[in-house]
C-alpha cells in the first residue's frame, strides 16, 4: 500500500508544482487565467493635515492632498518586487509628491532607464500626470501614465 501511495504521489507531484489556476475557464493558459472582470482593492487617502502619508494597503489609491506638495510614500521597492500601485490625485488644484522608503531607491519614468528621481509629482491640474502607475522591479520604481 505504501508503495502504491508513493507511486501515485510521485506521478501527481509535477502536476501540483506546475499547476495553473483558471477562473471561469477550464483551460487556463497562464499561471492565473481570469476569464472575466478583475477588481482590486481601492483605498482613499484623505489626510486631515499635511503629514506624510504611507501608501501600503491596496492597489488603486485616490489621493486627496491636504496642501500642495504633500508627501505620500510608497514602500521600499526592494522589499516588494513586482508590486503594482495605481495612484490618482483626486484634488483639482493641489499637487501630491510621491516618495519612497528605502535607501538608494529611485523612480524611473517608463521611457527612461538612466536618469532616476527621488520623487514624482501627481498633478492636481495636468491630466497627463494626474493618474500614474508604479511598478517595482525589485530595485526601483518604474512609473508612467495610463494614457487617459
Buried (B, 14 or more C-beta within 10 A) or exposed (E): EEEEEEEEEEEEEEEEEEEEEBEEEEEBEEEEBEEEEEEEEEBEBEBEEEEEBEBBEBBBBBBBBBEBEBBBBBBBBBEBEEBEBBBBBBBEEBBBBBBBBBEEBBBBBEEEEEEBBEBBBBBBEEEEBBBBBBBBEEBBBBBEBEEE
